[in-house]
């Protein structure tokens, strides 16, 4: 079975838990996912099956959209409400102050990964060091926040909601912690929903319980094609002879594919046969279209 299963991850499941359950339910050994969600976060978790796992290193879209709840007045070791309290500090922040502060967190920013995270240092995950009570030196990383908006804020409870569209590797917990400290306060994330990831939307996802019911009834309509991962690339249809030549690893003449001279070098295409079947990814290399990745 090859393709993508869009899981609506529920709380208390790790991303690896989800992969293990999907592997068992679909009877597929090769299973992976496109981006870790914390155990208490919910939302879109694309799970890759079979040949789709080859796409893990070349997924073209790593941007994600989140809705995050937060609260000022307390800090924890995990930067979210489920951690151990490390600091309490009464806050009196206004919505206007938050909106003014958010500008500094849009665009390319520096972010220090939380100690309780899956970032690997010296072959070991940061959360493993944290469990041992060890703090290790971390380097700030550049991440991109495309948009960051305050949805609501209750000044009496000092709690609110943010909408975030960001690039891969962005930690929302750290973003909220940094935002709070920039306002002279402390704060934690209290809830997180990922409603879009890698071009897939929450409304297209199913729960693990729904996946179980579907597989038991022989309904495999939950499976999205491998091609769906690459829909941001233009499609290129080739002849039957070109299709056979291409999947055998032979380059195609650009002009004979129907592409015009001067097509952007290194441009990637979804290569399809005349029946509309997805063959592979192709990449422009000079005057030739070469095989980029076959699935």
Secondary structure, 3 states (H helix, E strand, C coil): CCEEEEEEECCCCCHHHHHHHHHHHHCCCCEEECCCCCCCCEEEEEEEEHHHHHHCCCCCCCCEEEEEEEEECEEECCCECCCCEEEECCCCCCHHHHHHHHHHHCEEEEECCCCCCCCEECCEEHHHHHHCCCCCCCCCEEEEEEEEEEEEEECCCCEEEEEEEECCCCCHHHHHHHHHHHCCCCEEEEEEEEEEECCEEHHHCECHHHHHHHHHCCCCCCEECHHHHHCCCEEEECCHHHHHHHHCCCCEECHHHCCCCCCCCCCEEEEECCCCCEEEEEEEECCEEEEEEEC
